[in-house]
Amino acid sequence: MGSKAGATPEAGPRRTRRALLFGGLGVFTVAAIAGHDELRRAWWLLPGAGRPRKEGEVDHVGAEWTSASPANWRMADRPGDYRVDRIVVHVTQGSFASSVDAFRSPFHQASAHYIVGQDGRIEQMVREMDVAFHSGNRSMNERSVGIEHEGFVDRPQDFTQALYAASARLAADVCRRYGIPVDRSHVLAHSEVRGTDHTDPGPHWDWDRYLGLVRSELAATPA
Ligand SMILES: [Zn+2]
């Protein structure tokens, strides 16, 4: 946002946002969409009012950042333009490094928000406000956060304790921030997404263990 000579520093951006808000949609429309409590921060409901992005910024504390190729995701303004109410669980079918490389490639045509390693490290590659191409289903992509896990579906030993623990902390963080219920309708397998032919995370992914860990994390760090 550019600064104008003579404008006071704190008044400028606020006035601009309010003018856009009231001028673009009307206060009643915005109030109806957002509710009074959210009116204060409803400026992101406006088309094109993208929030600032800073290279290297992450949504989950502890994640590292590597940018996926812009060809593999779509800029959005979630949860303003799309409600986020699903987590899709994936398995990479390759190493951590090869998955990071794949998402960085403009020819891969897919990405996920996060990759969790067998050692528990987490790489974020697409911001949660944006739509990653991870599930093969447009509307599911628009409403979900995609989490990849380093390993192969037919190798149960790949799903280490460190991987489960790190992913559960991440999933709990996502569930808390968007109010997503921790159950199998809202935290689902890629193989359960309509229209996909992918089989991940496969029969060795321990859902009871995973959701149990997510619930424990949530209980330990309430909203
Ligand atoms: Zn997948």
py3Dmol code that shows the C-alpha trace and the ligand (Angstrom):
import py3Dmol

protein = """\
ATOM      1  CA  MET A   1       0.000   0.000   0.000  1.00  0.00           C
ATOM      2  CA  GLY A   2       1.530   3.344  -1.072  1.00  0.00           C
ATOM      3  CA  SER A   3       1.833   6.252   1.320  1.00  0.00           C
ATOM      4  CA  LYS A   4       0.597   9.712   0.489  1.00  0.00           C
ATOM      5  CA  ALA A   5       2.415  12.871   1.469  1.00  0.00           C
ATOM      6  CA  GLY A   6       0.627  14.594   4.332  1.00  0.00           C
ATOM      7  CA  ALA A   7      -1.383  11.562   5.520  1.00  0.00           C
ATOM      8  CA  THR A   8      -0.793  10.506   9.101  1.00  0.00           C
ATOM      9  CA  PRO A   9       0.818   7.084   9.221  1.00  0.00           C
ATOM     10  CA  GLU A  10      -1.863   5.348  11.252  1.00  0.00           C
ATOM     11  CA  ALA A  11      -4.899   6.912   9.578  1.00  0.00           C
ATOM     12  CA  GLY A  12      -3.990   6.176   5.964  1.00  0.00           C
ATOM     13  CA  PRO A  13      -4.415   2.415   5.569  1.00  0.00           C
ATOM     14  CA  ARG A  14      -7.397   2.251   7.900  1.00  0.00           C
ATOM     15  CA  ARG A  15      -9.278   4.922   6.011  1.00  0.00           C
ATOM     16  CA  THR A  16      -8.529   3.253   2.690  1.00  0.00           C
ATOM     17  CA  ARG A  17      -9.798  -0.112   3.881  1.00  0.00           C
ATOM     18  CA  ARG A  18     -12.974   1.359   5.312  1.00  0.00           C
ATOM     19  CA  ALA A  19     -13.655   3.312   2.121  1.00  0.00           C
ATOM     20  CA  LEU A  20     -13.214   0.137   0.078  1.00  0.00           C
ATOM     21  CA  LEU A  21     -15.359  -1.848   2.441  1.00  0.00           C
ATOM     22  CA  PHE A  22     -18.289   0.518   2.474  1.00  0.00           C
ATOM     23  CA  GLY A  23     -17.927   1.614  -1.110  1.00  0.00           C
ATOM     24  CA  GLY A  24     -17.601  -1.853  -2.609  1.00  0.00           C
ATOM     25  CA  LEU A  25     -20.242  -3.954  -0.916  1.00  0.00           C
ATOM     26  CA  GLY A  26     -22.162  -1.729   1.474  1.00  0.00           C
ATOM     27  CA  VAL A  27     -22.085  -2.063   5.203  1.00  0.00           C
ATOM     28  CA  PHE A  28     -25.229  -4.178   5.461  1.00  0.00           C
ATOM     29  CA  THR A  29     -24.031  -6.718   2.921  1.00  0.00           C
ATOM     30  CA  VAL A  30     -20.714  -7.037   4.672  1.00  0.00           C
ATOM     31  CA  ALA A  31     -22.376  -7.282   8.073  1.00  0.00           C
ATOM     32  CA  ALA A  32     -24.688  -9.994   6.763  1.00  0.00           C
ATOM     33  CA  ILE A  33     -21.788 -11.991   5.407  1.00  0.00           C
ATOM     34  CA  ALA A  34     -19.355 -11.507   8.212  1.00  0.00           C
ATOM     35  CA  GLY A  35     -21.388 -10.798  11.341  1.00  0.00           C
ATOM     36  CA  HIS A  36     -20.772  -7.766  13.513  1.00  0.00           C
ATOM     37  CA  ASP A  37     -17.855  -9.293  15.359  1.00  0.00           C
ATOM     38  CA  GLU A  38     -15.974  -9.857  12.150  1.00  0.00           C
ATOM     39  CA  LEU A  39     -16.838  -6.570  10.481  1.00  0.00           C
ATOM     40  CA  ARG A  40     -13.658  -5.040  11.824  1.00  0.00           C
ATOM     41  CA  ARG A  41     -11.493  -7.444   9.827  1.00  0.00           C
ATOM     42  CA  ALA A  42     -13.862  -8.072   6.932  1.00  0.00           C
ATOM     43  CA  TRP A  43     -11.826  -6.116   4.421  1.00  0.00           C
ATOM     44  CA  TRP A  44     -10.509  -9.361   2.980  1.00  0.00           C
ATOM     45  CA  LEU A  45     -13.998 -10.218   1.729  1.00  0.00           C
ATOM     46  CA  LEU A  46     -13.461  -7.808  -1.123  1.00  0.00           C
ATOM     47  CA  PRO A  47     -12.268  -9.320  -4.378  1.00  0.00           C
ATOM     48  CA  GLY A  48      -8.712  -8.354  -5.136  1.00  0.00           C
ATOM     49  CA  ALA A  49      -8.018  -7.178  -1.590  1.00  0.00           C
ATOM     50  CA  GLY A  50      -5.217  -9.672  -1.184  1.00  0.00           C
ATOM     51  CA  ARG A  51      -3.441  -9.740   2.131  1.00  0.00           C
ATOM     52  CA  PRO A  52       0.235  -8.915   2.080  1.00  0.00           C
ATOM     53  CA  ARG A  53       2.559 -11.887   1.598  1.00  0.00           C
ATOM     54  CA  LYS A  54       6.112 -11.951   2.707  1.00  0.00           C
ATOM     55  CA  GLU A  55       8.555 -14.473   1.293  1.00  0.00           C
ATOM     56  CA  GLY A  56       9.522 -16.898   4.025  1.00  0.00           C
ATOM     57  CA  GLU A  57       6.477 -16.296   6.212  1.00  0.00           C
ATOM     58  CA  VAL A  58       4.774 -19.482   7.416  1.00  0.00           C
ATOM     59  CA  ASP A  59       1.347 -20.242   8.900  1.00  0.00           C
ATOM     60  CA  HIS A  60       2.541 -22.953  11.303  1.00  0.00           C
ATOM     61  CA  VAL A  61       5.202 -22.150  13.876  1.00  0.00           C
ATOM     62  CA  GLY A  62       8.162 -24.455  13.357  1.00  0.00           C
ATOM     63  CA  ALA A  63       7.630 -24.982   9.631  1.00  0.00           C
ATOM     64  CA  GLU A  64      10.344 -24.029   7.176  1.00  0.00           C
ATOM     65  CA  TRP A  65       9.462 -22.249   3.967  1.00  0.00           C
ATOM     66  CA  THR A  66      10.215 -23.196   0.376  1.00  0.00           C
ATOM     67  CA  SER A  67       7.984 -21.689  -2.268  1.00  0.00           C
ATOM     68  CA  ALA A  68       6.217 -24.073  -4.628  1.00  0.00           C
ATOM     69  CA  SER A  69       6.167 -23.014  -8.271  1.00  0.00           C
ATOM     70  CA  PRO A  70       3.261 -20.601  -8.869  1.00  0.00           C
ATOM     71  CA  ALA A  71       2.166 -23.024 -11.604  1.00  0.00           C
ATOM     72  CA  ASN A  72       1.230 -25.543  -8.897  1.00  0.00           C
ATOM     73  CA  TRP A  73      -1.177 -23.439  -6.812  1.00  0.00           C
ATOM     74  CA  ARG A  74      -3.630 -20.575  -7.136  1.00  0.00           C
ATOM     75  CA  MET A  75      -3.633 -17.284  -5.280  1.00  0.00           C
ATOM     76  CA  ALA A  76      -6.688 -16.881  -3.030  1.00  0.00           C
ATOM     77  CA  ASP A  77      -7.732 -15.120   0.143  1.00  0.00           C
ATOM     78  CA  ARG A  78      -8.918 -17.923   2.369  1.00  0.00           C
ATOM     79  CA  PRO A  79     -10.814 -18.107   4.643  1.00  0.00           C
ATOM     80  CA  GLY A  80     -12.391 -14.926   3.228  1.00  0.00           C
ATOM     81  CA  ASP A  81     -13.206 -16.240  -0.238  1.00  0.00           C
ATOM     82  CA  TYR A  82     -13.374 -19.962   0.600  1.00  0.00           C
ATOM     83  CA  ARG A  83     -14.204 -21.531   3.919  1.00  0.00           C
ATOM     84  CA  VAL A  84     -11.458 -23.890   5.091  1.00  0.00           C
ATOM     85  CA  ASP A  85     -13.071 -26.944   6.691  1.00  0.00           C
ATOM     86  CA  ARG A  86     -11.078 -29.986   5.571  1.00  0.00           C
ATOM     87  CA  ILE A  87      -7.599 -31.455   5.916  1.00  0.00           C
ATOM     88  CA  VAL A  88      -6.487 -33.930   3.261  1.00  0.00           C
ATOM     89  CA  VAL A  89      -3.823 -36.443   4.308  1.00  0.00           C
ATOM     90  CA  HIS A  90      -1.327 -37.573   1.657  1.00  0.00           C
ATOM     91  CA  VAL A  91       1.749 -39.754   1.321  1.00  0.00           C
ATOM     92  CA  THR A  92       4.458 -38.545  -1.045  1.00  0.00           C
ATOM     93  CA  GLN A  93       5.530 -41.811  -2.724  1.00  0.00           C
ATOM     94  CA  GLY A  94       9.037 -40.415  -2.712  1.00  0.00           C
ATOM     95  CA  SER A  95      11.668 -38.835  -0.500  1.00  0.00           C
ATOM     96  CA  PHE A  96      11.262 -35.519   1.292  1.00  0.00           C
ATOM     97  CA  ALA A  97      13.787 -33.834  -1.012  1.00  0.00           C
ATOM     98  CA  SER A  98      12.264 -35.206  -4.211  1.00  0.00           C
ATOM     99  CA  SER A  99       8.823 -33.992  -3.107  1.00  0.00           C
ATOM    100  CA  VAL A 100      10.108 -30.486  -2.401  1.00  0.00           C
ATOM    101  CA  ASP A 101      11.765 -30.511  -5.833  1.00  0.00           C
ATOM    102  CA  ALA A 102       8.561 -31.734  -7.499  1.00  0.00           C
ATOM    103  CA  PHE A 103       6.484 -28.917  -5.996  1.00  0.00           C
ATOM    104  CA  ARG A 104       9.108 -26.387  -7.046  1.00  0.00           C
ATOM    105  CA  SER A 105       8.910 -27.599 -10.629  1.00  0.00           C
ATOM    106  CA  PRO A 106       6.516 -25.651 -12.871  1.00  0.00           C
ATOM    107  CA  PHE A 107       5.824 -28.880 -14.766  1.00  0.00           C
ATOM    108  CA  HIS A 108       4.623 -30.930 -11.809  1.00  0.00           C
ATOM    109  CA  GLN A 109       1.081 -29.483 -11.831  1.00  0.00           C
ATOM    110  CA  ALA A 110       0.547 -30.291  -8.169  1.00  0.00           C
ATOM    111  CA  SER A 111       1.589 -29.145  -4.727  1.00  0.00           C
ATOM    112  CA  ALA A 112       0.482 -29.281  -1.104  1.00  0.00           C
ATOM    113  CA  HIS A 113       0.586 -26.737   1.675  1.00  0.00           C
ATOM    114  CA  TYR A 114       2.911 -28.851   3.801  1.00  0.00           C
ATOM    115  CA  ILE A 115       5.312 -31.785   3.624  1.00  0.00           C
ATOM    116  CA  VAL A 116       6.064 -33.589   6.884  1.00  0.00           C
ATOM    117  CA  GLY A 117       9.299 -35.611   7.023  1.00  0.00           C
ATOM    118  CA  GLN A 118       9.964 -38.911   8.745  1.00  0.00           C
ATOM    119  CA  ASP A 119      12.226 -36.982  11.128  1.00  0.00           C
ATOM    120  CA  GLY A 120       9.395 -34.589  12.003  1.00  0.00           C
ATOM    121  CA  ARG A 121      10.535 -31.577  10.020  1.00  0.00           C
ATOM    122  CA  ILE A 122       7.862 -29.609   8.213  1.00  0.00           C
ATOM    123  CA  GLU A 123       8.230 -27.694   4.979  1.00  0.00           C
ATOM    124  CA  GLN A 124       5.477 -25.252   4.044  1.00  0.00           C
ATOM    125  CA  MET A 125       5.345 -24.648   0.283  1.00  0.00           C
ATOM    126  CA  VAL A 126       1.983 -22.913  -0.264  1.00  0.00           C
ATOM    127  CA  ARG A 127       0.366 -20.403   2.100  1.00  0.00           C
ATOM    128  CA  GLU A 128      -2.873 -21.563   3.703  1.00  0.00           C
ATOM    129  CA  MET A 129      -4.664 -18.524   2.263  1.00  0.00           C
ATOM    130  CA  ASP A 130      -3.903 -19.931  -1.203  1.00  0.00           C
ATOM    131  CA  VAL A 131      -5.303 -22.967  -3.002  1.00  0.00           C
ATOM    132  CA  ALA A 132      -2.792 -25.806  -3.446  1.00  0.00           C
ATOM    133  CA  PHE A 133      -3.444 -28.370  -6.182  1.00  0.00           C
ATOM    134  CA  HIS A 134      -3.221 -31.520  -4.077  1.00  0.00           C
ATOM    135  CA  SER A 135      -6.452 -33.499  -4.136  1.00  0.00           C
ATOM    136  CA  GLY A 136      -7.376 -33.670  -7.819  1.00  0.00           C
ATOM    137  CA  ASN A 137     -10.742 -32.073  -7.012  1.00  0.00           C
ATOM    138  CA  ARG A 138     -11.182 -28.338  -7.434  1.00  0.00           C
ATOM    139  CA  SER A 139     -13.758 -27.697  -4.722  1.00  0.00           C
ATOM    140  CA  MET A 140     -11.888 -29.916  -2.251  1.00  0.00           C
ATOM    141  CA  ASN A 141      -8.685 -27.992  -2.999  1.00  0.00           C
ATOM    142  CA  GLU A 142     -10.502 -24.726  -2.359  1.00  0.00           C
ATOM    143  CA  ARG A 143     -11.783 -25.824   1.055  1.00  0.00           C
ATOM    144  CA  SER A 144      -8.838 -27.817   2.385  1.00  0.00           C
ATOM    145  CA  VAL A 145      -5.289 -27.765   3.665  1.00  0.00           C
ATOM    146  CA  GLY A 146      -3.156 -30.504   2.098  1.00  0.00           C
ATOM    147  CA  ILE A 147      -0.541 -32.283   4.221  1.00  0.00           C
ATOM    148  CA  GLU A 148       1.964 -34.619   2.555  1.00  0.00           C
ATOM    149  CA  HIS A 149       3.904 -37.227   4.533  1.00  0.00           C
ATOM    150  CA  GLU A 150       7.274 -38.557   3.466  1.00  0.00           C
ATOM    151  CA  GLY A 151       7.023 -42.231   2.584  1.00  0.00           C
ATOM    152  CA  PHE A 152       5.363 -44.947   0.543  1.00  0.00           C
ATOM    153  CA  VAL A 153       1.864 -46.316   1.091  1.00  0.00           C
ATOM    154  CA  ASP A 154       3.138 -49.932   1.237  1.00  0.00           C
ATOM    155  CA  ARG A 155       5.889 -49.225   3.805  1.00  0.00           C
ATOM    156  CA  PRO A 156       4.342 -48.906   7.280  1.00  0.00           C
ATOM    157  CA  GLN A 157       7.796 -48.302   8.766  1.00  0.00           C
ATOM    158  CA  ASP A 158       7.878 -44.947   6.945  1.00  0.00           C
ATOM    159  CA  PHE A 159       5.173 -43.612   9.236  1.00  0.00           C
ATOM    160  CA  THR A 160       7.436 -42.881  12.162  1.00  0.00           C
ATOM    161  CA  GLN A 161       6.512 -41.584  15.578  1.00  0.00           C
ATOM    162  CA  ALA A 162       8.222 -38.277  14.745  1.00  0.00           C
ATOM    163  CA  LEU A 163       6.160 -37.975  11.563  1.00  0.00           C
ATOM    164  CA  TYR A 164       2.863 -38.672  13.320  1.00  0.00           C
ATOM    165  CA  ALA A 165       3.696 -36.297  16.169  1.00  0.00           C
ATOM    166  CA  ALA A 166       4.759 -33.404  13.936  1.00  0.00           C
ATOM    167  CA  SER A 167       1.809 -33.849  11.602  1.00  0.00           C
ATOM    168  CA  ALA A 168      -0.628 -34.044  14.519  1.00  0.00           C
ATOM    169  CA  ARG A 169       0.727 -30.780  15.937  1.00  0.00           C
ATOM    170  CA  LEU A 170       0.304 -29.193  12.521  1.00  0.00           C
ATOM    171  CA  ALA A 171      -3.196 -30.600  11.983  1.00  0.00           C
ATOM    172  CA  ALA A 172      -4.272 -29.473  15.459  1.00  0.00           C
ATOM    173  CA  ASP A 173      -2.999 -25.985  14.700  1.00  0.00           C
ATOM    174  CA  VAL A 174      -4.973 -25.908  11.428  1.00  0.00           C
ATOM    175  CA  CYS A 175      -8.111 -27.306  13.099  1.00  0.00           C
ATOM    176  CA  ARG A 176      -7.908 -24.750  15.888  1.00  0.00           C
ATOM    177  CA  ARG A 177      -7.379 -21.771  13.603  1.00  0.00           C
ATOM    178  CA  TYR A 178     -10.288 -22.647  11.262  1.00  0.00           C
ATOM    179  CA  GLY A 179     -12.568 -24.403  13.739  1.00  0.00           C
ATOM    180  CA  ILE A 180     -12.356 -27.738  11.920  1.00  0.00           C
ATOM    181  CA  PRO A 181     -13.793 -30.711  13.868  1.00  0.00           C
ATOM    182  CA  VAL A 182     -11.304 -33.524  14.483  1.00  0.00           C
ATOM    183  CA  ASP A 183     -13.102 -36.447  12.854  1.00  0.00           C
ATOM    184  CA  ARG A 184     -12.838 -38.594   9.755  1.00  0.00           C
ATOM    185  CA  SER A 185     -15.336 -36.492   7.776  1.00  0.00           C
ATOM    186  CA  HIS A 186     -13.166 -33.402   8.144  1.00  0.00           C
ATOM    187  CA  VAL A 187      -9.717 -34.997   8.251  1.00  0.00           C
ATOM    188  CA  LEU A 188      -9.730 -37.330   5.295  1.00  0.00           C
ATOM    189  CA  ALA A 189      -7.544 -39.444   3.064  1.00  0.00           C
ATOM    190  CA  HIS A 190      -6.639 -38.340  -0.427  1.00  0.00           C
ATOM    191  CA  SER A 191      -8.105 -41.681  -1.538  1.00  0.00           C
ATOM    192  CA  GLU A 192     -11.474 -40.572  -0.125  1.00  0.00           C
ATOM    193  CA  VAL A 193     -11.698 -37.428  -2.255  1.00  0.00           C
ATOM    194  CA  ARG A 194     -14.343 -37.717  -4.945  1.00  0.00           C
ATOM    195  CA  GLY A 195     -12.920 -38.289  -8.400  1.00  0.00           C
ATOM    196  CA  THR A 196      -9.380 -39.173  -7.382  1.00  0.00           C
ATOM    197  CA  ASP A 197      -7.551 -42.343  -8.432  1.00  0.00           C
ATOM    198  CA  HIS A 198      -4.896 -41.917  -5.728  1.00  0.00           C
ATOM    199  CA  THR A 199      -4.617 -44.495  -2.949  1.00  0.00           C
ATOM    200  CA  ASP A 200      -2.711 -42.509  -0.329  1.00  0.00           C
ATOM    201  CA  PRO A 201      -2.175 -42.533   2.574  1.00  0.00           C
ATOM    202  CA  GLY A 202      -3.147 -46.226   2.284  1.00  0.00           C
ATOM    203  CA  PRO A 203      -4.067 -49.016   4.695  1.00  0.00           C
ATOM    204  CA  HIS A 204      -1.013 -48.597   6.955  1.00  0.00           C
ATOM    205  CA  TRP A 205      -1.885 -45.053   7.984  1.00  0.00           C
ATOM    206  CA  ASP A 206      -3.119 -45.351  11.576  1.00  0.00           C
ATOM    207  CA  TRP A 207      -6.154 -43.052  11.717  1.00  0.00           C
ATOM    208  CA  ASP A 208      -7.042 -43.792  15.341  1.00  0.00           C
ATOM    209  CA  ARG A 209      -3.519 -42.985  16.431  1.00  0.00           C
ATOM    210  CA  TYR A 210      -3.366 -39.855  14.265  1.00  0.00           C
ATOM    211  CA  LEU A 211      -6.703 -38.364  15.318  1.00  0.00           C
ATOM    212  CA  GLY A 212      -5.940 -39.262  18.927  1.00  0.00           C
ATOM    213  CA  LEU A 213      -2.703 -37.299  18.725  1.00  0.00           C
ATOM    214  CA  VAL A 214      -4.490 -34.350  17.088  1.00  0.00           C
ATOM    215  CA  ARG A 215      -7.080 -34.325  19.888  1.00  0.00           C
ATOM    216  CA  SER A 216      -4.373 -34.483  22.549  1.00  0.00           C
ATOM    217  CA  GLU A 217      -2.608 -31.531  20.957  1.00  0.00           C
ATOM    218  CA  LEU A 218      -5.838 -29.557  20.877  1.00  0.00           C
ATOM    219  CA  ALA A 219      -6.581 -30.386  24.499  1.00  0.00           C
ATOM    220  CA  ALA A 220      -3.069 -29.283  25.485  1.00  0.00           C
ATOM    221  CA  THR A 221      -3.360 -25.970  23.630  1.00  0.00           C
ATOM    222  CA  PRO A 222      -7.001 -24.819  23.685  1.00  0.00           C
ATOM    223  CA  ALA A 223      -8.205 -21.848  21.632  1.00  0.00           C
TER     224      ALA A 223
END
"""
ligand_1 = """\
1
ZN
Zn -2.163 -37.605 -2.329
"""
view = py3Dmol.view(width=600, height=400)
view.addModel(protein, "pdb")
view.setStyle({"model": 0}, {"cartoon": {"style": "trace"}})
view.addModel(ligand_1, "xyz")
view.setStyle({"model": 1}, {"stick": {}})
view.zoomTo()
view.show()
